[in-house]
Amino acid sequence: MPVINAKNRISYTAAAGQTAFVYDFLLLSAAHLEVYVDGVLQESGYTVDGAGLEAGGTVTFAAGLSGGENVLLYRNPPLSIEISLTDNDSMPADVLNEAFYLLAMVNIMQAEQLGRAILLPLTSSVSGVHIPEPEAGKVVAWSDDLQELVNKDLAELGALALPLAVEQGGTGCTTVAEALAALGGVSAAVANTWTKAQRYGEAALAIDAGVVLWDMRAAPTAVLTLTEDVTGIVITNPGPGELTIVQDTTGGWSVAWPAAILWPGGVAPSVTPDAGAEDVITFTERGGVLRGVAAQNLKAVA
């Protein structure tokens, strides 16, 4: 019963409903096989057959997997071998063979683990290197004497100079004001001279079962095309804004304004009913209360 290959692991991507997964290496005991699903060791919910067979065997889950999981079958033999031999007694071949098999399996396991480890080149004189304890905001780097790994700040390494240069994705500035100026922005907290017109893009509002939702902060300038009567307008984040109301080709649609809006003379405007008619309502705001003024039935000069 020799160890026929140097494998100690095999992995699969599970298909939907799959329950059986084959391993193709020798096990002396089913207890020596660890089963992982998406990196989590499974303590139960499966059976292992084929222990003692050179060709391996099968791990069978009690329930089919969902599909897409990573399934790892990993041989992890014990590092200690319990064997008792009597002086001048016969040499029990089966006992010795099992001990030798376990030693070989341990060697295979450790070779596989070393194959996944970070190793210094054979010519290196550095030894006893350990990964430092994790530390938030730090990276692992070589010490100044190049003999150990330590936690360091990126800025300390010189790989990241502060302030961060433009070519590294920064602004080269140390304050918000400097960064804003470097990016070509302006502060609204100080007086500015505008050399070009500033305007908001126009957002189209939708009617849903007679109700219109208007977030005035997100869309200060909006257009509403009437395709049915508007029985309610729900306004959030009230502020300065402009609403253009356009009748569709049918016309005759009406708008019910929120009662909280103040209008000249306390009279809310009735939208122009003509097909294709255009009204523009301008809003100002004070203390969270909107004040509206309507310019109605806008047309070109005949």
C-alpha positions as CSV (number, residue, x, y, z in Angstrom):
1,M,0.0,0.0,0.0
2,P,2.5,2.7,-1.1
3,V,1.9,6.5,-1.3
4,I,1.4,6.6,-5.0
5,N,1.6,10.3,-5.6
6,A,2.7,13.6,-3.9
7,K,-0.8,15.1,-3.7
8,N,-2.6,15.9,-0.5
9,R,-5.3,18.2,-1.8
10,I,-7.9,18.7,-4.6
11,S,-10.4,21.4,-5.1
12,Y,-13.6,21.9,-7.1
13,T,-16.1,24.5,-8.1
14,A,-19.4,22.9,-7.1
15,A,-22.2,22.5,-9.6
16,A,-25.8,23.2,-8.5
17,G,-27.0,20.2,-6.5
18,Q,-23.7,18.4,-6.5
19,T,-23.0,16.1,-3.6
20,A,-20.1,13.9,-4.5
21,F,-16.5,15.0,-4.8
22,V,-13.6,12.6,-5.5
23,Y,-10.1,12.7,-3.9
24,D,-7.3,10.8,-5.7
25,F,-4.8,10.3,-3.0
26,L,-4.3,7.7,-0.2
27,L,-5.9,8.2,3.2
28,L,-5.1,5.9,6.2
29,S,-8.2,7.2,8.0
30,A,-11.2,9.2,7.1
31,A,-10.4,11.4,10.1
32,H,-7.3,12.6,8.2
33,L,-9.3,14.4,5.5
34,E,-10.5,18.0,6.1
35,V,-13.3,19.3,4.0
36,Y,-13.7,23.1,3.3
37,V,-16.5,24.9,1.6
38,D,-15.6,28.5,0.6
39,G,-12.7,28.4,3.0
40,V,-14.8,27.2,6.0
41,L,-13.9,23.9,7.6
42,Q,-16.9,21.6,7.6
43,E,-17.4,19.8,10.9
44,S,-20.3,17.6,9.7
45,G,-22.8,17.1,6.9
46,Y,-20.7,14.7,4.8
47,T,-19.3,11.2,4.7
48,V,-15.9,10.0,3.5
49,D,-15.3,6.6,1.9
50,G,-12.2,5.0,0.4
51,A,-9.9,5.3,3.3
52,G,-7.0,2.8,2.8
53,L,-7.4,2.7,-0.9
54,E,-4.5,3.7,-3.1
55,A,-6.8,5.3,-5.7
56,G,-8.6,7.5,-3.1
57,G,-12.3,7.8,-2.6
58,T,-15.3,10.1,-2.4
59,V,-16.6,12.8,-0.1
60,T,-20.4,12.8,-0.2
61,F,-22.5,15.7,1.2
62,A,-25.8,15.0,2.8
63,A,-27.4,17.8,0.8
64,G,-26.6,19.2,-2.6
65,L,-24.6,22.4,-2.8
66,S,-26.1,25.6,-4.2
67,G,-23.5,25.8,-7.0
68,G,-20.4,28.0,-7.4
69,E,-18.9,27.1,-4.0
70,N,-15.2,26.3,-3.7
71,V,-14.8,22.8,-2.2
72,L,-11.4,21.8,-1.0
73,L,-10.5,18.3,0.1
74,Y,-7.3,18.4,2.2
75,R,-5.3,15.6,3.7
76,N,-4.0,16.6,7.1
77,P,-2.3,13.6,8.8
78,P,-1.4,13.7,12.5
79,L,2.2,14.9,13.2
80,S,2.6,12.3,16.0
81,I,2.8,8.6,15.4
82,E,1.7,6.2,18.2
83,I,3.6,2.9,17.8
84,S,4.8,0.4,20.4
85,L,7.4,-2.3,19.5
86,T,8.7,-5.0,21.9
87,D,12.4,-5.7,22.1
88,N,13.4,-8.9,20.4
89,D,9.9,-9.5,19.0
90,S,9.0,-10.0,15.4
91,M,8.8,-6.9,13.2
92,P,5.1,-6.2,12.5
93,A,5.2,-5.0,8.8
94,D,1.7,-3.5,8.8
95,V,2.5,-1.4,11.9
96,L,5.8,-0.2,10.5
97,N,4.3,0.4,7.0
98,E,1.6,2.6,8.5
99,A,4.1,4.6,10.4
100,F,6.2,5.1,7.3
101,Y,3.2,6.1,5.3
102,L,2.2,8.7,7.9
103,L,5.8,10.1,7.8
104,A,5.6,10.4,4.0
105,M,2.2,12.0,4.2
106,V,3.5,14.6,6.7
107,N,6.4,15.4,4.4
108,I,4.0,15.8,1.4
109,M,1.8,18.1,3.5
110,Q,4.7,20.3,4.7
111,A,6.1,20.5,1.2
112,E,2.7,21.6,-0.1
113,Q,2.5,24.2,2.7
114,L,6.0,25.5,2.0
115,G,5.0,25.8,-1.7
116,R,2.4,28.3,-0.7
117,A,4.8,30.3,1.6
118,I,6.9,33.3,0.8
119,L,10.5,32.2,0.8
120,L,13.8,34.1,0.7
121,P,16.2,33.0,-2.1
122,L,18.7,30.2,-1.3
123,T,21.5,32.7,-1.4
124,S,20.0,34.9,1.3
125,S,21.7,35.3,4.7
126,V,18.6,36.6,6.4
127,S,16.8,34.2,8.7
128,G,14.2,34.3,11.5
129,V,11.9,36.6,9.6
130,H,8.4,37.0,11.0
131,I,5.3,38.9,9.8
132,P,4.5,41.7,12.4
133,E,1.2,42.0,14.1
134,P,-1.4,43.8,12.0
135,E,-1.6,47.5,12.6
136,A,-4.3,49.8,11.1
137,G,-3.1,52.2,8.4
138,K,0.3,50.6,8.1
139,V,2.1,48.5,5.5
140,V,4.6,45.7,5.9
141,A,8.1,46.7,4.8
142,W,11.7,45.8,5.4
143,S,13.4,47.4,8.4
144,D,16.2,49.9,7.8
145,D,18.8,47.1,8.4
146,L,17.0,44.7,6.0
147,Q,16.9,42.0,8.6
148,E,13.2,41.9,9.6
149,L,9.7,43.0,8.5
150,V,8.1,45.8,10.3
151,N,4.9,48.0,10.1
152,K,5.5,51.4,8.5
153,D,3.6,54.4,7.2
154,L,3.6,54.9,3.4
155,A,4.8,58.5,3.9
156,E,7.6,57.2,6.1
157,L,8.8,54.9,3.3
158,G,9.0,57.9,0.9
159,A,6.7,56.1,-1.5
160,L,3.9,58.5,-0.6
161,A,4.9,62.1,0.0
162,L,2.4,64.5,1.6
163,P,0.9,66.6,0.3
164,L,0.1,64.1,-2.5
165,A,1.3,65.4,-5.9
166,V,-1.0,65.8,-8.8
167,E,0.7,63.0,-10.8
168,Q,-0.1,60.7,-7.8
169,G,-3.7,61.5,-7.9
170,G,-3.6,64.4,-5.3
171,T,-3.7,68.2,-5.4
172,G,-0.3,69.1,-4.0
173,C,-2.1,71.1,-1.3
174,T,-2.4,71.0,2.5
175,T,-5.7,72.9,3.0
176,V,-9.2,72.6,1.6
177,A,-9.0,76.2,0.2
178,E,-5.7,75.5,-1.6
179,A,-7.1,72.2,-3.0
180,L,-10.2,73.9,-4.2
181,A,-8.2,76.6,-6.0
182,A,-5.8,74.1,-7.5
183,L,-8.8,72.1,-8.9
184,G,-10.2,75.3,-10.5
185,G,-13.1,75.6,-8.0
186,V,-14.4,78.6,-6.1
187,S,-15.7,78.9,-2.6
188,A,-19.2,80.1,-2.0
189,A,-18.2,81.5,1.3
190,V,-16.5,84.5,-0.3
191,A,-17.4,87.1,-3.0
192,N,-16.7,85.9,-6.5
193,T,-16.7,87.6,-9.9
194,W,-18.3,85.4,-12.5
195,T,-17.1,85.7,-16.0
196,K,-19.6,83.3,-17.6
197,A,-23.3,82.5,-17.0
198,Q,-24.0,79.8,-14.4
199,R,-27.1,77.7,-14.7
200,Y,-28.6,74.4,-13.6
201,G,-29.5,71.6,-16.0
202,E,-33.2,71.1,-16.6
203,A,-34.7,67.9,-15.1
204,A,-37.9,66.3,-16.4
205,L,-40.4,65.5,-13.7
206,A,-42.7,62.5,-14.0
207,I,-46.4,62.1,-13.2
208,D,-47.3,58.9,-11.3
209,A,-51.0,58.3,-10.8
210,G,-51.5,62.1,-10.7
211,V,-48.7,62.8,-8.2
212,V,-45.4,64.6,-9.0
213,L,-42.3,64.3,-6.8
214,W,-39.9,67.2,-6.9
215,D,-36.6,67.4,-5.0
216,M,-35.7,71.0,-5.4
217,R,-32.2,70.6,-4.2
218,A,-31.4,67.8,-6.7
219,A,-33.3,69.6,-9.5
220,P,-33.8,73.3,-8.9
221,T,-34.8,73.8,-12.6
222,A,-37.4,71.4,-13.9
223,V,-40.0,70.8,-16.6
224,L,-43.3,69.1,-16.2
225,T,-45.2,68.0,-19.3
226,L,-48.8,67.5,-18.5
227,T,-50.3,64.2,-19.9
228,E,-53.0,64.0,-17.2
229,D,-54.3,66.0,-14.3
230,V,-51.9,66.6,-11.4
231,T,-53.7,66.0,-8.2
232,G,-50.7,66.6,-5.9
233,I,-47.1,67.9,-6.0
234,V,-44.8,66.6,-3.2
235,I,-41.9,69.0,-2.8
236,T,-38.8,68.1,-0.8
237,N,-35.8,70.3,0.1
238,P,-37.6,73.5,-0.9
239,G,-35.4,76.3,-2.2
240,P,-35.0,78.7,-5.1
241,G,-36.1,77.1,-8.3
242,E,-38.0,77.3,-11.6
243,L,-40.7,75.0,-12.9
244,T,-41.8,75.0,-16.6
245,I,-45.2,73.5,-17.1
246,V,-46.1,72.4,-20.7
247,Q,-49.5,71.0,-21.9
248,D,-49.2,68.1,-24.2
249,T,-50.9,68.0,-27.6
250,T,-54.2,67.2,-26.0
251,G,-54.2,70.1,-23.4
252,G,-56.8,70.9,-20.8
253,W,-54.9,69.3,-17.9
254,S,-54.9,70.9,-14.5
255,V,-52.4,71.2,-11.6
256,A,-53.3,71.2,-7.9
257,W,-50.7,73.2,-6.0
258,P,-49.5,72.5,-2.4
259,A,-51.5,74.6,0.0
260,A,-48.3,75.8,1.8
261,I,-47.0,77.8,-1.2
262,L,-47.6,81.6,-1.0
263,W,-48.8,83.3,-4.2
264,P,-49.4,86.9,-5.1
265,G,-52.8,88.0,-3.6
266,G,-53.1,84.5,-2.1
267,V,-54.4,83.0,-5.4
268,A,-52.7,80.0,-6.9
269,P,-52.4,80.1,-10.7
270,S,-54.5,77.9,-12.9
271,V,-52.2,76.5,-15.7
272,T,-52.9,77.6,-19.2
273,P,-55.2,74.9,-20.7
274,D,-54.3,75.3,-24.4
275,A,-52.6,72.4,-26.1
276,G,-48.8,73.0,-26.1
277,A,-49.2,76.0,-23.7
278,E,-46.2,76.9,-21.6
279,D,-46.2,78.4,-18.1
280,V,-43.1,79.2,-16.0
281,I,-43.3,79.3,-12.2
282,T,-40.5,80.9,-10.4
283,F,-40.0,80.1,-6.7
284,T,-38.1,81.8,-3.9
285,E,-37.8,80.4,-0.4
286,R,-37.6,81.9,3.1
287,G,-37.8,79.9,6.3
288,G,-38.7,76.8,4.5
289,V,-41.8,78.4,2.9
290,L,-42.0,78.7,-0.9
291,R,-43.2,81.8,-2.7
292,G,-44.3,81.4,-6.3
293,V,-44.8,83.8,-9.2
294,A,-46.3,82.7,-12.5
295,A,-45.5,83.8,-16.0
296,Q,-48.2,82.2,-18.1
297,N,-49.0,81.3,-21.7
298,L,-45.6,82.3,-22.9
299,K,-45.5,82.8,-26.7
300,A,-43.3,84.4,-29.3
301,V,-44.3,87.9,-30.4
302,A,-46.7,87.6,-33.3
